[in-house]
Amino acid sequence: MDKIDCNPTEMKISHYIDMLLESPGWKTFFSVIIPIITGILSGLLVAEISSPSGINWKIIYYTKSFYGLLTIVVIIYFYCSGSKRVEM
């Protein structure tokens, strides 16, 4: 008889990821809270790189809101790619 090689830890992690992606709470978070946070961070970014003479694009990499927006992009990317996996 062949022995099936299953890693119970991997199965548990996969189960939790599926639960997370199908959770109504997380769907609400990604459809309501994330856009609000993105709007706030976008406004902060504009305020941080603005000066009386115009927008100073050279200092964008020194602002915290820029990295906050990048973090949100990465989170949304992984959430969307994971939710496509669940739908298949």
PDB file with one MODEL, atoms N, CA, C and O in Angstrom:
MODEL        1
ATOM      1  N   MET A   1       0.838  -1.170   0.000  1.00  0.00           N
ATOM      2  CA  MET A   1       0.000   0.000   0.000  1.00  0.00           C
ATOM      3  C   MET A   1       0.891   1.243   0.000  1.00  0.00           C
ATOM      4  O   MET A   1       1.837   1.343   0.782  1.00  0.00           O
ATOM      5  N   ASP A   2       0.575   2.189  -0.889  1.00  0.00           N
ATOM      6  CA  ASP A   2       1.363   3.414  -0.966  1.00  0.00           C
ATOM      7  C   ASP A   2       0.955   4.357   0.150  1.00  0.00           C
ATOM      8  O   ASP A   2      -0.220   4.501   0.486  1.00  0.00           O
ATOM      9  N   LYS A   3       1.953   4.980   0.700  1.00  0.00           N
ATOM     10  CA  LYS A   3       1.708   5.930   1.779  1.00  0.00           C
ATOM     11  C   LYS A   3       1.615   7.331   1.170  1.00  0.00           C
ATOM     12  O   LYS A   3       2.498   7.738   0.415  1.00  0.00           O
ATOM     13  N   ILE A   4       0.569   8.055   1.490  1.00  0.00           N
ATOM     14  CA  ILE A   4       0.401   9.407   0.976  1.00  0.00           C
ATOM     15  C   ILE A   4       1.227  10.341   1.847  1.00  0.00           C
ATOM     16  O   ILE A   4       1.123  10.337   3.073  1.00  0.00           O
ATOM     17  N   ASP A   5       2.052  11.142   1.175  1.00  0.00           N
ATOM     18  CA  ASP A   5       2.929  12.060   1.883  1.00  0.00           C
ATOM     19  C   ASP A   5       2.227  13.411   2.005  1.00  0.00           C
ATOM     20  O   ASP A   5       2.232  14.210   1.068  1.00  0.00           O
ATOM     21  N   CYS A   6       1.635  13.653   3.148  1.00  0.00           N
ATOM     22  CA  CYS A   6       0.945  14.916   3.410  1.00  0.00           C
ATOM     23  C   CYS A   6       1.595  15.605   4.592  1.00  0.00           C
ATOM     24  O   CYS A   6       1.960  14.984   5.590  1.00  0.00           O
ATOM     25  N   ASN A   7       1.722  16.882   4.443  1.00  0.00           N
ATOM     26  CA  ASN A   7       2.247  17.688   5.529  1.00  0.00           C
ATOM     27  C   ASN A   7       1.056  18.343   6.227  1.00  0.00           C
ATOM     28  O   ASN A   7       0.443  19.247   5.659  1.00  0.00           O
ATOM     29  N   PRO A   8       0.709  17.912   7.447  1.00  0.00           N
ATOM     30  CA  PRO A   8      -0.470  18.467   8.116  1.00  0.00           C
ATOM     31  C   PRO A   8      -0.358  19.965   8.364  1.00  0.00           C
ATOM     32  O   PRO A   8      -1.370  20.666   8.365  1.00  0.00           O
ATOM     33  N   THR A   9       0.849  20.463   8.572  1.00  0.00           N
ATOM     34  CA  THR A   9       1.018  21.898   8.790  1.00  0.00           C
ATOM     35  C   THR A   9       0.651  22.664   7.535  1.00  0.00           C
ATOM     36  O   THR A   9      -0.011  23.700   7.608  1.00  0.00           O
ATOM     37  N   GLU A  10       1.073  22.167   6.392  1.00  0.00           N
ATOM     38  CA  GLU A  10       0.770  22.830   5.134  1.00  0.00           C
ATOM     39  C   GLU A  10      -0.730  22.828   4.869  1.00  0.00           C
ATOM     40  O   GLU A  10      -1.278  23.816   4.381  1.00  0.00           O
ATOM     41  N   MET A  11      -1.389  21.731   5.188  1.00  0.00           N
ATOM     42  CA  MET A  11      -2.826  21.660   5.001  1.00  0.00           C
ATOM     43  C   MET A  11      -3.533  22.650   5.907  1.00  0.00           C
ATOM     44  O   MET A  11      -4.511  23.270   5.488  1.00  0.00           O
ATOM     45  N   LYS A  12      -3.077  22.815   7.115  1.00  0.00           N
ATOM     46  CA  LYS A  12      -3.692  23.761   8.043  1.00  0.00           C
ATOM     47  C   LYS A  12      -3.510  25.196   7.545  1.00  0.00           C
ATOM     48  O   LYS A  12      -4.449  25.992   7.583  1.00  0.00           O
ATOM     49  N   ILE A  13      -2.308  25.521   7.082  1.00  0.00           N
ATOM     50  CA  ILE A  13      -2.047  26.875   6.592  1.00  0.00           C
ATOM     51  C   ILE A  13      -2.930  27.163   5.387  1.00  0.00           C
ATOM     52  O   ILE A  13      -3.508  28.245   5.284  1.00  0.00           O
ATOM     53  N   SER A  14      -3.037  26.212   4.485  1.00  0.00           N
ATOM     54  CA  SER A  14      -3.883  26.378   3.303  1.00  0.00           C
ATOM     55  C   SER A  14      -5.340  26.575   3.713  1.00  0.00           C
ATOM     56  O   SER A  14      -6.048  27.395   3.128  1.00  0.00           O
ATOM     57  N   HIS A  15      -5.776  25.840   4.696  1.00  0.00           N
ATOM     58  CA  HIS A  15      -7.151  25.971   5.192  1.00  0.00           C
ATOM     59  C   HIS A  15      -7.388  27.371   5.761  1.00  0.00           C
ATOM     60  O   HIS A  15      -8.419  27.985   5.488  1.00  0.00           O
ATOM     61  N   TYR A  16      -6.437  27.878   6.551  1.00  0.00           N
ATOM     62  CA  TYR A  16      -6.586  29.204   7.132  1.00  0.00           C
ATOM     63  C   TYR A  16      -6.552  30.294   6.066  1.00  0.00           C
ATOM     64  O   TYR A  16      -7.282  31.279   6.170  1.00  0.00           O
ATOM     65  N   ILE A  17      -5.719  30.131   5.048  1.00  0.00           N
ATOM     66  CA  ILE A  17      -5.668  31.103   3.963  1.00  0.00           C
ATOM     67  C   ILE A  17      -6.997  31.136   3.221  1.00  0.00           C
ATOM     68  O   ILE A  17      -7.505  32.207   2.890  1.00  0.00           O
ATOM     69  N   ASP A  18      -7.561  29.948   2.960  1.00  0.00           N
ATOM     70  CA  ASP A  18      -8.862  29.889   2.293  1.00  0.00           C
ATOM     71  C   ASP A  18      -9.950  30.552   3.140  1.00  0.00           C
ATOM     72  O   ASP A  18     -10.793  31.278   2.613  1.00  0.00           O
ATOM     73  N   MET A  19      -9.931  30.304   4.442  1.00  0.00           N
ATOM     74  CA  MET A  19     -10.907  30.935   5.332  1.00  0.00           C
ATOM     75  C   MET A  19     -10.747  32.455   5.323  1.00  0.00           C
ATOM     76  O   MET A  19     -11.736  33.187   5.303  1.00  0.00           O
ATOM     77  N   LEU A  20      -9.506  32.923   5.338  1.00  0.00           N
ATOM     78  CA  LEU A  20      -9.226  34.348   5.338  1.00  0.00           C
ATOM     79  C   LEU A  20      -9.738  34.999   4.055  1.00  0.00           C
ATOM     80  O   LEU A  20     -10.339  36.072   4.096  1.00  0.00           O
ATOM     81  N   LEU A  21      -9.502  34.353   2.929  1.00  0.00           N
ATOM     82  CA  LEU A  21      -9.899  34.926   1.652  1.00  0.00           C
ATOM     83  C   LEU A  21     -11.409  34.904   1.433  1.00  0.00           C
ATOM     84  O   LEU A  21     -11.938  35.723   0.682  1.00  0.00           O
ATOM     85  N   GLU A  22     -12.100  33.982   2.078  1.00  0.00           N
ATOM     86  CA  GLU A  22     -13.550  33.885   1.922  1.00  0.00           C
ATOM     87  C   GLU A  22     -14.317  34.587   3.039  1.00  0.00           C
ATOM     88  O   GLU A  22     -15.546  34.630   3.006  1.00  0.00           O
ATOM     89  N   SER A  23     -13.627  35.124   4.005  1.00  0.00           N
ATOM     90  CA  SER A  23     -14.251  35.760   5.156  1.00  0.00           C
ATOM     91  C   SER A  23     -14.965  37.059   4.765  1.00  0.00           C
ATOM     92  O   SER A  23     -14.377  37.900   4.086  1.00  0.00           O
ATOM     93  N   PRO A  24     -16.219  37.232   5.184  1.00  0.00           N
ATOM     94  CA  PRO A  24     -16.930  38.487   4.905  1.00  0.00           C
ATOM     95  C   PRO A  24     -16.255  39.699   5.551  1.00  0.00           C
ATOM     96  O   PRO A  24     -16.288  40.803   5.007  1.00  0.00           O
ATOM     97  N   GLY A  25     -15.651  39.481   6.700  1.00  0.00           N
ATOM     98  CA  GLY A  25     -14.958  40.575   7.377  1.00  0.00           C
ATOM     99  C   GLY A  25     -13.768  41.089   6.578  1.00  0.00           C
ATOM    100  O   GLY A  25     -13.574  42.299   6.458  1.00  0.00           O
ATOM    101  N   TRP A  26     -12.983  40.188   6.041  1.00  0.00           N
ATOM    102  CA  TRP A  26     -11.826  40.593   5.243  1.00  0.00           C
ATOM    103  C   TRP A  26     -12.259  41.184   3.916  1.00  0.00           C
ATOM    104  O   TRP A  26     -11.618  42.108   3.414  1.00  0.00           O
ATOM    105  N   LYS A  27     -13.339  40.666   3.336  1.00  0.00           N
ATOM    106  CA  LYS A  27     -13.844  41.259   2.096  1.00  0.00           C
ATOM    107  C   LYS A  27     -14.301  42.696   2.347  1.00  0.00           C
ATOM    108  O   LYS A  27     -14.075  43.574   1.515  1.00  0.00           O
ATOM    109  N   THR A  28     -14.940  42.933   3.483  1.00  0.00           N
ATOM    110  CA  THR A  28     -15.342  44.286   3.853  1.00  0.00           C
ATOM    111  C   THR A  28     -14.119  45.165   4.066  1.00  0.00           C
ATOM    112  O   THR A  28     -14.085  46.315   3.630  1.00  0.00           O
ATOM    113  N   PHE A  29     -13.119  44.614   4.740  1.00  0.00           N
ATOM    114  CA  PHE A  29     -11.888  45.366   4.990  1.00  0.00           C
ATOM    115  C   PHE A  29     -11.265  45.822   3.684  1.00  0.00           C
ATOM    116  O   PHE A  29     -10.875  46.983   3.555  1.00  0.00           O
ATOM    117  N   PHE A  30     -11.167  44.918   2.712  1.00  0.00           N
ATOM    118  CA  PHE A  30     -10.519  45.265   1.457  1.00  0.00           C
ATOM    119  C   PHE A  30     -11.388  46.130   0.552  1.00  0.00           C
ATOM    120  O   PHE A  30     -10.859  46.804  -0.331  1.00  0.00           O
ATOM    121  N   SER A  31     -12.703  46.132   0.746  1.00  0.00           N
ATOM    122  CA  SER A  31     -13.545  46.955  -0.109  1.00  0.00           C
ATOM    123  C   SER A  31     -13.912  48.304   0.514  1.00  0.00           C
ATOM    124  O   SER A  31     -14.347  49.209  -0.199  1.00  0.00           O
ATOM    125  N   VAL A  32     -13.746  48.454   1.823  1.00  0.00           N
ATOM    126  CA  VAL A  32     -14.132  49.709   2.478  1.00  0.00           C
ATOM    127  C   VAL A  32     -12.942  50.380   3.164  1.00  0.00           C
ATOM    128  O   VAL A  32     -12.645  51.543   2.891  1.00  0.00           O
ATOM    129  N   ILE A  33     -12.278  49.671   4.030  1.00  0.00           N
ATOM    130  CA  ILE A  33     -11.227  50.273   4.860  1.00  0.00           C
ATOM    131  C   ILE A  33      -9.979  50.616   4.042  1.00  0.00           C
ATOM    132  O   ILE A  33      -9.418  51.702   4.193  1.00  0.00           O
ATOM    133  N   ILE A  34      -9.546  49.702   3.184  1.00  0.00           N
ATOM    134  CA  ILE A  34      -8.337  49.950   2.384  1.00  0.00           C
ATOM    135  C   ILE A  34      -8.482  51.199   1.505  1.00  0.00           C
ATOM    136  O   ILE A  34      -7.550  52.002   1.468  1.00  0.00           O
ATOM    137  N   PRO A  35      -9.609  51.407   0.793  1.00  0.00           N
ATOM    138  CA  PRO A  35      -9.736  52.655   0.018  1.00  0.00           C
ATOM    139  C   PRO A  35      -9.700  53.920   0.883  1.00  0.00           C
ATOM    140  O   PRO A  35      -9.170  54.947   0.459  1.00  0.00           O
ATOM    141  N   ILE A  36     -10.255  53.845   2.077  1.00  0.00           N
ATOM    142  CA  ILE A  36     -10.205  55.009   2.969  1.00  0.00           C
ATOM    143  C   ILE A  36      -8.761  55.290   3.382  1.00  0.00           C
ATOM    144  O   ILE A  36      -8.319  56.439   3.352  1.00  0.00           O
ATOM    145  N   ILE A  37      -8.033  54.256   3.762  1.00  0.00           N
ATOM    146  CA  ILE A  37      -6.628  54.425   4.149  1.00  0.00           C
ATOM    147  C   ILE A  37      -5.804  54.933   2.965  1.00  0.00           C
ATOM    148  O   ILE A  37      -4.924  55.777   3.131  1.00  0.00           O
ATOM    149  N   THR A  38      -6.098  54.411   1.767  1.00  0.00           N
ATOM    150  CA  THR A  38      -5.382  54.845   0.572  1.00  0.00           C
ATOM    151  C   THR A  38      -5.627  56.323   0.289  1.00  0.00           C
ATOM    152  O   THR A  38      -4.702  57.049  -0.074  1.00  0.00           O
ATOM    153  N   GLY A  39      -6.859  56.767   0.453  1.00  0.00           N
ATOM    154  CA  GLY A  39      -7.169  58.184   0.257  1.00  0.00           C
ATOM    155  C   GLY A  39      -6.443  59.077   1.246  1.00  0.00           C
ATOM    156  O   GLY A  39      -5.932  60.135   0.880  1.00  0.00           O
ATOM    157  N   ILE A  40      -6.400  58.652   2.488  1.00  0.00           N
ATOM    158  CA  ILE A  40      -5.696  59.432   3.516  1.00  0.00           C
ATOM    159  C   ILE A  40      -4.204  59.493   3.203  1.00  0.00           C
ATOM    160  O   ILE A  40      -3.596  60.561   3.268  1.00  0.00           O
ATOM    161  N   LEU A  41      -3.615  58.347   2.863  1.00  0.00           N
ATOM    162  CA  LEU A  41      -2.180  58.321   2.556  1.00  0.00           C
ATOM    163  C   LEU A  41      -1.856  59.121   1.299  1.00  0.00           C
ATOM    164  O   LEU A  41      -0.796  59.741   1.221  1.00  0.00           O
ATOM    165  N   SER A  42      -2.751  59.115   0.319  1.00  0.00           N
ATOM    166  CA  SER A  42      -2.532  59.911  -0.895  1.00  0.00           C
ATOM    167  C   SER A  42      -2.534  61.403  -0.566  1.00  0.00           C
ATOM    168  O   SER A  42      -1.696  62.158  -1.060  1.00  0.00           O
ATOM    169  N   GLY A  43      -3.473  61.814   0.265  1.00  0.00           N
ATOM    170  CA  GLY A  43      -3.503  63.214   0.691  1.00  0.00           C
ATOM    171  C   GLY A  43      -2.264  63.605   1.472  1.00  0.00           C
ATOM    172  O   GLY A  43      -1.716  64.691   1.283  1.00  0.00           O
ATOM    173  N   LEU A  44      -1.821  62.711   2.356  1.00  0.00           N
ATOM    174  CA  LEU A  44      -0.585  62.980   3.102  1.00  0.00           C
ATOM    175  C   LEU A  44       0.613  63.076   2.179  1.00  0.00           C
ATOM    176  O   LEU A  44       1.488  63.919   2.376  1.00  0.00           O
ATOM    177  N   LEU A  45       0.656  62.213   1.171  1.00  0.00           N
ATOM    178  CA  LEU A  45       1.774  62.242   0.228  1.00  0.00           C
ATOM    179  C   LEU A  45       1.833  63.582  -0.498  1.00  0.00           C
ATOM    180  O   LEU A  45       2.902  64.180  -0.626  1.00  0.00           O
ATOM    181  N   VAL A  46       0.706  64.039  -0.961  1.00  0.00           N
ATOM    182  CA  VAL A  46       0.665  65.335  -1.653  1.00  0.00           C
ATOM    183  C   VAL A  46       1.097  66.455  -0.709  1.00  0.00           C
ATOM    184  O   VAL A  46       1.834  67.357  -1.107  1.00  0.00           O
ATOM    185  N   ALA A  47       0.642  66.396   0.528  1.00  0.00           N
ATOM    186  CA  ALA A  47       1.020  67.428   1.505  1.00  0.00           C
ATOM    187  C   ALA A  47       2.518  67.378   1.804  1.00  0.00           C
ATOM    188  O   ALA A  47       3.152  68.418   1.981  1.00  0.00           O
ATOM    189  N   GLU A  48       3.082  66.170   1.859  1.00  0.00           N
ATOM    190  CA  GLU A  48       4.505  66.035   2.196  1.00  0.00           C
ATOM    191  C   GLU A  48       5.430  66.480   1.065  1.00  0.00           C
ATOM    192  O   GLU A  48       6.508  67.014   1.324  1.00  0.00           O
ATOM    193  N   ILE A  49       5.022  66.267  -0.178  1.00  0.00           N
ATOM    194  CA  ILE A  49       5.930  66.621  -1.276  1.00  0.00           C
ATOM    195  C   ILE A  49       5.623  67.991  -1.871  1.00  0.00           C
ATOM    196  O   ILE A  49       6.309  68.433  -2.792  1.00  0.00           O
ATOM    197  N   SER A  50       4.606  68.662  -1.356  1.00  0.00           N
ATOM    198  CA  SER A  50       4.266  69.999  -1.859  1.00  0.00           C
ATOM    199  C   SER A  50       5.087  71.059  -1.153  1.00  0.00           C
ATOM    200  O   SER A  50       5.381  70.967   0.039  1.00  0.00           O
ATOM    201  N   SER A  51       5.440  72.048  -1.915  1.00  0.00           N
ATOM    202  CA  SER A  51       6.127  73.218  -1.357  1.00  0.00           C
ATOM    203  C   SER A  51       5.493  74.450  -2.004  1.00  0.00           C
ATOM    204  O   SER A  51       4.737  74.317  -2.967  1.00  0.00           O
ATOM    205  N   PRO A  52       5.783  75.630  -1.497  1.00  0.00           N
ATOM    206  CA  PRO A  52       5.191  76.833  -2.100  1.00  0.00           C
ATOM    207  C   PRO A  52       5.535  77.001  -3.587  1.00  0.00           C
ATOM    208  O   PRO A  52       4.779  77.624  -4.332  1.00  0.00           O
ATOM    209  N   SER A  53       6.647  76.459  -4.004  1.00  0.00           N
ATOM    210  CA  SER A  53       7.049  76.602  -5.416  1.00  0.00           C
ATOM    211  C   SER A  53       6.497  75.488  -6.305  1.00  0.00           C
ATOM    212  O   SER A  53       6.674  75.534  -7.522  1.00  0.00           O
ATOM    213  N   GLY A  54       5.834  74.493  -5.724  1.00  0.00           N
ATOM    214  CA  GLY A  54       5.263  73.398  -6.517  1.00  0.00           C
ATOM    215  C   GLY A  54       5.528  72.058  -5.857  1.00  0.00           C
ATOM    216  O   GLY A  54       5.901  71.981  -4.687  1.00  0.00           O
ATOM    217  N   ILE A  55       5.327  71.012  -6.628  1.00  0.00           N
ATOM    218  CA  ILE A  55       5.537  69.664  -6.100  1.00  0.00           C
ATOM    219  C   ILE A  55       6.989  69.256  -6.316  1.00  0.00           C
ATOM    220  O   ILE A  55       7.524  69.355  -7.420  1.00  0.00           O
ATOM    221  N   ASN A  56       7.610  68.799  -5.239  1.00  0.00           N
ATOM    222  CA  ASN A  56       9.009  68.372  -5.293  1.00  0.00           C
ATOM    223  C   ASN A  56       9.054  66.845  -5.345  1.00  0.00           C
ATOM    224  O   ASN A  56       9.036  66.183  -4.308  1.00  0.00           O
ATOM    225  N   TRP A  57       9.112  66.289  -6.558  1.00  0.00           N
ATOM    226  CA  TRP A  57       9.063  64.843  -6.741  1.00  0.00           C
ATOM    227  C   TRP A  57      10.334  64.147  -6.252  1.00  0.00           C
ATOM    228  O   TRP A  57      10.333  62.933  -6.048  1.00  0.00           O
ATOM    229  N   LYS A  58      11.409  64.899  -6.063  1.00  0.00           N
ATOM    230  CA  LYS A  58      12.676  64.290  -5.630  1.00  0.00           C
ATOM    231  C   LYS A  58      12.625  63.777  -4.192  1.00  0.00           C
ATOM    232  O   LYS A  58      13.411  62.904  -3.825  1.00  0.00           O
ATOM    233  N   ILE A  59      11.718  64.304  -3.378  1.00  0.00           N
ATOM    234  CA  ILE A  59      11.668  63.885  -1.974  1.00  0.00           C
ATOM    235  C   ILE A  59      10.613  62.814  -1.722  1.00  0.00           C
ATOM    236  O   ILE A  59      10.347  62.467  -0.572  1.00  0.00           O
ATOM    237  N   ILE A  60      10.013  62.288  -2.784  1.00  0.00           N
ATOM    238  CA  ILE A  60       8.948  61.297  -2.602  1.00  0.00           C
ATOM    239  C   ILE A  60       9.454  60.050  -1.881  1.00  0.00           C
ATOM    240  O   ILE A  60       8.705  59.422  -1.132  1.00  0.00           O
ATOM    241  N   TYR A  61      10.707  59.692  -2.099  1.00  0.00           N
ATOM    242  CA  TYR A  61      11.257  58.483  -1.472  1.00  0.00           C
ATOM    243  C   TYR A  61      11.576  58.675   0.016  1.00  0.00           C
ATOM    244  O   TYR A  61      11.875  57.703   0.711  1.00  0.00           O
ATOM    245  N   TYR A  62      11.516  59.886   0.497  1.00  0.00           N
ATOM    246  CA  TYR A  62      11.794  60.157   1.908  1.00  0.00           C
ATOM    247  C   TYR A  62      10.516  60.251   2.741  1.00  0.00           C
ATOM    248  O   TYR A  62      10.580  60.431   3.957  1.00  0.00           O
ATOM    249  N   THR A  63       9.363  60.130   2.095  1.00  0.00           N
ATOM    250  CA  THR A  63       8.099  60.268   2.815  1.00  0.00           C
ATOM    251  C   THR A  63       7.585  58.908   3.290  1.00  0.00           C
ATOM    252  O   THR A  63       7.749  57.897   2.607  1.00  0.00           O
ATOM    253  N   LYS A  64       6.975  58.898   4.446  1.00  0.00           N
ATOM    254  CA  LYS A  64       6.423  57.658   5.004  1.00  0.00           C
ATOM    255  C   LYS A  64       5.144  57.235   4.276  1.00  0.00           C
ATOM    256  O   LYS A  64       4.868  56.042   4.144  1.00  0.00           O
ATOM    257  N   SER A  65       4.375  58.203   3.811  1.00  0.00           N
ATOM    258  CA  SER A  65       3.116  57.872   3.143  1.00  0.00           C
ATOM    259  C   SER A  65       3.353  57.143   1.819  1.00  0.00           C
ATOM    260  O   SER A  65       2.538  56.310   1.421  1.00  0.00           O
ATOM    261  N   PHE A  66       4.445  57.442   1.144  1.00  0.00           N
ATOM    262  CA  PHE A  66       4.778  56.740  -0.099  1.00  0.00           C
ATOM    263  C   PHE A  66       4.972  55.251   0.171  1.00  0.00           C
ATOM    264  O   PHE A  66       4.464  54.410  -0.572  1.00  0.00           O
ATOM    265  N   TYR A  67       5.696  54.929   1.221  1.00  0.00           N
ATOM    266  CA  TYR A  67       5.933  53.530   1.556  1.00  0.00           C
ATOM    267  C   TYR A  67       4.675  52.862   2.110  1.00  0.00           C
ATOM    268  O   TYR A  67       4.488  51.655   1.958  1.00  0.00           O
ATOM    269  N   GLY A  68       3.821  53.647   2.746  1.00  0.00           N
ATOM    270  CA  GLY A  68       2.527  53.118   3.166  1.00  0.00           C
ATOM    271  C   GLY A  68       1.676  52.738   1.968  1.00  0.00           C
ATOM    272  O   GLY A  68       1.021  51.695   1.974  1.00  0.00           O
ATOM    273  N   LEU A  69       1.680  53.581   0.933  1.00  0.00           N
ATOM    274  CA  LEU A  69       0.937  53.276  -0.289  1.00  0.00           C
ATOM    275  C   LEU A  69       1.523  52.052  -0.999  1.00  0.00           C
ATOM    276  O   LEU A  69       0.780  51.216  -1.513  1.00  0.00           O
ATOM    277  N   LEU A  70       2.843  51.950  -1.026  1.00  0.00           N
ATOM    278  CA  LEU A  70       3.464  50.758  -1.622  1.00  0.00           C
ATOM    279  C   LEU A  70       3.082  49.489  -0.868  1.00  0.00           C
ATOM    280  O   LEU A  70       2.845  48.447  -1.478  1.00  0.00           O
ATOM    281  N   THR A  71       3.025  49.579   0.444  1.00  0.00           N
ATOM    282  CA  THR A  71       2.632  48.431   1.254  1.00  0.00           C
ATOM    283  C   THR A  71       1.194  48.015   0.936  1.00  0.00           C
ATOM    284  O   THR A  71       0.899  46.824   0.833  1.00  0.00           O
ATOM    285  N   ILE A  72       0.315  48.982   0.783  1.00  0.00           N
ATOM    286  CA  ILE A  72      -1.068  48.672   0.440  1.00  0.00           C
ATOM    287  C   ILE A  72      -1.156  48.005  -0.925  1.00  0.00           C
ATOM    288  O   ILE A  72      -1.941  47.075  -1.110  1.00  0.00           O
ATOM    289  N   VAL A  73      -0.365  48.468  -1.876  1.00  0.00           N
ATOM    290  CA  VAL A  73      -0.353  47.848  -3.208  1.00  0.00           C
ATOM    291  C   VAL A  73       0.058  46.381  -3.114  1.00  0.00           C
ATOM    292  O   VAL A  73      -0.557  45.522  -3.746  1.00  0.00           O
ATOM    293  N   VAL A  74       1.090  46.093  -2.330  1.00  0.00           N
ATOM    294  CA  VAL A  74       1.561  44.713  -2.182  1.00  0.00           C
ATOM    295  C   VAL A  74       0.491  43.854  -1.494  1.00  0.00           C
ATOM    296  O   VAL A  74       0.251  42.720  -1.908  1.00  0.00           O
ATOM    297  N   ILE A  75      -0.142  44.381  -0.464  1.00  0.00           N
ATOM    298  CA  ILE A  75      -1.189  43.641   0.246  1.00  0.00           C
ATOM    299  C   ILE A  75      -2.354  43.329  -0.693  1.00  0.00           C
ATOM    300  O   ILE A  75      -2.859  42.207  -0.710  1.00  0.00           O
ATOM    301  N   ILE A  76      -2.776  44.324  -1.471  1.00  0.00           N
ATOM    302  CA  ILE A  76      -3.886  44.108  -2.404  1.00  0.00           C
ATOM    303  C   ILE A  76      -3.495  43.098  -3.480  1.00  0.00           C
ATOM    304  O   ILE A  76      -4.313  42.269  -3.878  1.00  0.00           O
ATOM    305  N   TYR A  77      -2.260  43.160  -3.948  1.00  0.00           N
ATOM    306  CA  TYR A  77      -1.808  42.206  -4.957  1.00  0.00           C
ATOM    307  C   TYR A  77      -1.900  40.774  -4.431  1.00  0.00           C
ATOM    308  O   TYR A  77      -2.438  39.896  -5.105  1.00  0.00           O
ATOM    309  N   PHE A  78      -1.376  40.541  -3.230  1.00  0.00           N
ATOM    310  CA  PHE A  78      -1.408  39.183  -2.681  1.00  0.00           C
ATOM    311  C   PHE A  78      -2.831  38.745  -2.343  1.00  0.00           C
ATOM    312  O   PHE A  78      -3.166  37.572  -2.507  1.00  0.00           O
ATOM    313  N   TYR A  79      -3.662  39.654  -1.883  1.00  0.00           N
ATOM    314  CA  TYR A  79      -5.046  39.302  -1.584  1.00  0.00           C
ATOM    315  C   TYR A  79      -5.783  38.921  -2.867  1.00  0.00           C
ATOM    316  O   TYR A  79      -6.495  37.917  -2.905  1.00  0.00           O
ATOM    317  N   CYS A  80      -5.612  39.716  -3.907  1.00  0.00           N
ATOM    318  CA  CYS A  80      -6.302  39.430  -5.176  1.00  0.00           C
ATOM    319  C   CYS A  80      -5.778  38.160  -5.833  1.00  0.00           C
ATOM    320  O   CYS A  80      -6.564  37.384  -6.377  1.00  0.00           O
ATOM    321  N   SER A  81      -4.486  37.932  -5.796  1.00  0.00           N
ATOM    322  CA  SER A  81      -3.954  36.709  -6.394  1.00  0.00           C
ATOM    323  C   SER A  81      -4.384  35.487  -5.575  1.00  0.00           C
ATOM    324  O   SER A  81      -4.584  34.411  -6.138  1.00  0.00           O
ATOM    325  N   GLY A  82      -4.525  35.635  -4.282  1.00  0.00           N
ATOM    326  CA  GLY A  82      -5.005  34.537  -3.439  1.00  0.00           C
ATOM    327  C   GLY A  82      -6.474  34.266  -3.649  1.00  0.00           C
ATOM    328  O   GLY A  82      -6.899  33.111  -3.634  1.00  0.00           O
ATOM    329  N   SER A  83      -7.263  35.319  -3.847  1.00  0.00           N
ATOM    330  CA  SER A  83      -8.695  35.114  -4.051  1.00  0.00           C
ATOM    331  C   SER A  83      -8.969  34.469  -5.406  1.00  0.00           C
ATOM    332  O   SER A  83      -9.963  33.758  -5.552  1.00  0.00           O
ATOM    333  N   LYS A  84      -8.116  34.698  -6.394  1.00  0.00           N
ATOM    334  CA  LYS A  84      -8.263  34.023  -7.680  1.00  0.00           C
ATOM    335  C   LYS A  84      -7.976  32.540  -7.515  1.00  0.00           C
ATOM    336  O   LYS A  84      -8.592  31.704  -8.175  1.00  0.00           O
ATOM    337  N   ARG A  85      -7.036  32.216  -6.628  1.00  0.00           N
ATOM    338  CA  ARG A  85      -6.704  30.819  -6.378  1.00  0.00           C
ATOM    339  C   ARG A  85      -7.889  30.094  -5.744  1.00  0.00           C
ATOM    340  O   ARG A  85      -8.146  28.932  -6.057  1.00  0.00           O
ATOM    341  N   VAL A  86      -8.606  30.772  -4.859  1.00  0.00           N
ATOM    342  CA  VAL A  86      -9.746  30.175  -4.177  1.00  0.00           C
ATOM    343  C   VAL A  86     -10.892  29.941  -5.166  1.00  0.00           C
ATOM    344  O   VAL A  86     -11.587  28.929  -5.077  1.00  0.00           O
ATOM    345  N   GLU A  87     -11.092  30.865  -6.102  1.00  0.00           N
ATOM    346  CA  GLU A  87     -12.186  30.749  -7.051  1.00  0.00           C
ATOM    347  C   GLU A  87     -11.996  29.611  -8.038  1.00  0.00           C
ATOM    348  O   GLU A  87     -12.976  29.065  -8.544  1.00  0.00           O
ATOM    349  N   MET A  88     -10.766  29.250  -8.316  1.00  0.00           N
ATOM    350  CA  MET A  88     -10.496  28.201  -9.316  1.00  0.00           C
ATOM    351  C   MET A  88     -10.924  26.893  -8.822  1.00  0.00           C
ATOM    352  O   MET A  88     -10.779  25.891  -9.521  1.00  0.00           O
TER     353      MET A  88
ENDMDL
END
